[in-house]
Amino acid sequence: MRRKVGALVPLEVTILEAAAELQLGGQAEVHGYQLASVIRDMRHARRLTAYGTLYKALSRLERDGFLASRWEDPNEAAADGRPRRRFYRLTLEGEGALSDVNAARREVAAKRPAAAAV
Amino acid sequence: MSAEWSAAVVRRWVRLYTRGLPTDIREQRRDEIDDDLWCQAADAATSGRPERSLSGEVLARFLFGIPADLSWRAAHIRLGRGPATSRRSYVMNAPGRGLAAILGGIGWGIGLVVQGFVGRDWPTEGPVALTLMLAVVGGSWMLAGATVGLTIGAADRLRTPLALLAGLGAIVGAASLLGNYGWVVALPIGSAALMWELGRIGVLGTWMARAHVIAASLVLVVIGLWLANPAILDGPATAVPALSLGVPYGLSWVAIGWSLLRGASVRRRAALA
């Protein structure tokens, strides 16, 4: 059974949108909790995305080349007195996928009035 | 129940489901969750959020993420980290589940046909009794196993309530064969929820998902008829037509199993290419 090639599930799209939004706000790199917080606000949800769901989706997006990640220097984390952090950034492929999704949405939205008129 | 206690539960769970995986993968997952927990606690402290509320959210995030954690672990164990895993096209590599679906579907069909002809007078010993036991009980357990396996395999893409319904349906349906036969109704309900979801996310063909839901609904009709009038299974005249409504469910599983096996072979070819 094959998943449609290049298909993104809604959570993956939301993650890319959240990363893009944070990037626009001047944060080129974001960590998991930041993404979870932005997703909660975007979805007007009461709670943050589950740990397993979020990090599995991030891992898949990275595997597919839509996100890239790097681990921060452990000394920086130690200096701040917290665990080391993984930072993600949107890749060109991720931006392209997001553009495709938005184009598809616009196409659907443009067809709606025409269908309603018929 | 303090927030620290909830965070400790999450950390223990992460240690458990990453056990046996390569060291770098294990440590990265642990560190990433650790950082998330740290940020969540820091955020709550900044906003003055009550500890009880934070604790509840940590537990909810942990519980709702369990299927995805198990699926993530299964993927690492099954596929390793070879180049094939970086392919965009997703193939559910599930030959075991495919075989279970086919054998389970066949067993289910055989069980119904035999039940139709022999009615309630099932043989209790001898090779025929053993064969029937294997077909009916073994078949249903295989279907339950395939349902649970597929649910775990695609857990992160399924809507949580339907994934839970699928898993619970399979477990209750399988347990029903130990005595409370009426509860077998849970199996088609669970599998219908699962196939509907697999169809929605594009892992399963839409027509195949719909056919399975219709076939599962027919099983519910059969069980409803039986619960309304148990005598319906007494003789072939009424039992055969009634039980034949349940056969498409078995056939649907065979088709899905075949699709799974084909998916696995496609994936192997892709990995070799």
HADDOCK unambig.tbl for C-alpha pairs under 7 A between the chains (distance, minus, plus):
assign (segid A and resid 1 and name CA) (segid B and resid 91 and name CA) 5.73 0.50 0.50
assign (segid A and resid 1 and name CA) (segid B and resid 92 and name CA) 5.56 0.50 0.50
assign (segid A and resid 1 and name CA) (segid B and resid 203 and name CA) 5.79 0.50 0.50
assign (segid A and resid 1 and name CA) (segid B and resid 204 and name CA) 5.99 0.50 0.50
assign (segid A and resid 1 and name CA) (segid B and resid 259 and name CA) 5.77 0.50 0.50
assign (segid A and resid 1 and name CA) (segid B and resid 260 and name CA) 5.35 0.50 0.50
assign (segid A and resid 1 and name CA) (segid B and resid 263 and name CA) 4.54 0.50 0.50
assign (segid A and resid 2 and name CA) (segid B and resid 90 and name CA) 5.61 0.50 0.50
assign (segid A and resid 2 and name CA) (segid B and resid 91 and name CA) 4.37 0.50 0.50
assign (segid A and resid 2 and name CA) (segid B and resid 92 and name CA) 6.31 0.50 0.50
assign (segid A and resid 2 and name CA) (segid B and resid 203 and name CA) 5.39 0.50 0.50
assign (segid A and resid 2 and name CA) (segid B and resid 263 and name CA) 6.40 0.50 0.50
assign (segid A and resid 3 and name CA) (segid B and resid 89 and name CA) 6.31 0.50 0.50
assign (segid A and resid 3 and name CA) (segid B and resid 90 and name CA) 4.78 0.50 0.50
assign (segid A and resid 3 and name CA) (segid B and resid 91 and name CA) 5.96 0.50 0.50
assign (segid A and resid 3 and name CA) (segid B and resid 202 and name CA) 5.54 0.50 0.50
assign (segid A and resid 3 and name CA) (segid B and resid 203 and name CA) 4.50 0.50 0.50
assign (segid A and resid 4 and name CA) (segid B and resid 89 and name CA) 6.67 0.50 0.50
assign (segid A and resid 4 and name CA) (segid B and resid 202 and name CA) 6.09 0.50 0.50
assign (segid A and resid 5 and name CA) (segid B and resid 88 and name CA) 6.32 0.50 0.50
assign (segid A and resid 5 and name CA) (segid B and resid 89 and name CA) 4.57 0.50 0.50
assign (segid A and resid 5 and name CA) (segid B and resid 90 and name CA) 6.97 0.50 0.50
assign (segid A and resid 6 and name CA) (segid B and resid 88 and name CA) 5.90 0.50 0.50
assign (segid A and resid 6 and name CA) (segid B and resid 89 and name CA) 6.42 0.50 0.50
assign (segid A and resid 9 and name CA) (segid B and resid 157 and name CA) 6.91 0.50 0.50
assign (segid A and resid 32 and name CA) (segid B and resid 36 and name CA) 6.59 0.50 0.50
assign (segid A and resid 33 and name CA) (segid B and resid 36 and name CA) 5.23 0.50 0.50
assign (segid A and resid 33 and name CA) (segid B and resid 39 and name CA) 6.58 0.50 0.50
assign (segid A and resid 47 and name CA) (segid B and resid 57 and name CA) 6.62 0.50 0.50
assign (segid A and resid 48 and name CA) (segid B and resid 61 and name CA) 6.96 0.50 0.50
assign (segid A and resid 49 and name CA) (segid B and resid 61 and name CA) 6.50 0.50 0.50
assign (segid A and resid 50 and name CA) (segid B and resid 61 and name CA) 3.87 0.50 0.50
assign (segid A and resid 50 and name CA) (segid B and resid 62 and name CA) 6.10 0.50 0.50
assign (segid A and resid 50 and name CA) (segid B and resid 64 and name CA) 5.67 0.50 0.50
assign (segid A and resid 50 and name CA) (segid B and resid 65 and name CA) 4.81 0.50 0.50
assign (segid A and resid 51 and name CA) (segid B and resid 61 and name CA) 5.69 0.50 0.50
assign (segid A and resid 51 and name CA) (segid B and resid 62 and name CA) 6.09 0.50 0.50
assign (segid A and resid 51 and name CA) (segid B and resid 65 and name CA) 5.56 0.50 0.50
assign (segid A and resid 52 and name CA) (segid B and resid 65 and name CA) 4.13 0.50 0.50
assign (segid A and resid 52 and name CA) (segid B and resid 66 and name CA) 6.22 0.50 0.50
assign (segid A and resid 52 and name CA) (segid B and resid 68 and name CA) 5.12 0.50 0.50
assign (segid A and resid 52 and name CA) (segid B and resid 69 and name CA) 4.84 0.50 0.50
assign (segid A and resid 53 and name CA) (segid B and resid 65 and name CA) 5.20 0.50 0.50
assign (segid A and resid 53 and name CA) (segid B and resid 68 and name CA) 5.30 0.50 0.50
assign (segid A and resid 53 and name CA) (segid B and resid 156 and name CA) 5.59 0.50 0.50
assign (segid A and resid 56 and name CA) (segid B and resid 68 and name CA) 6.68 0.50 0.50
assign (segid A and resid 56 and name CA) (segid B and resid 72 and name CA) 6.27 0.50 0.50
assign (segid A and resid 63 and name CA) (segid B and resid 86 and name CA) 5.42 0.50 0.50
assign (segid A and resid 64 and name CA) (segid B and resid 86 and name CA) 6.09 0.50 0.50
assign (segid A and resid 64 and name CA) (segid B and resid 87 and name CA) 6.90 0.50 0.50
assign (segid A and resid 64 and name CA) (segid B and resid 88 and name CA) 5.60 0.50 0.50
assign (segid A and resid 83 and name CA) (segid B and resid 31 and name CA) 6.52 0.50 0.50
assign (segid A and resid 83 and name CA) (segid B and resid 34 and name CA) 6.38 0.50 0.50
assign (segid A and resid 83 and name CA) (segid B and resid 35 and name CA) 5.21 0.50 0.50
assign (segid A and resid 84 and name CA) (segid B and resid 31 and name CA) 6.52 0.50 0.50
assign (segid A and resid 84 and name CA) (segid B and resid 35 and name CA) 6.67 0.50 0.50
assign (segid A and resid 85 and name CA) (segid B and resid 32 and name CA) 6.49 0.50 0.50
assign (segid A and resid 85 and name CA) (segid B and resid 35 and name CA) 6.15 0.50 0.50
assign (segid A and resid 86 and name CA) (segid B and resid 32 and name CA) 6.55 0.50 0.50
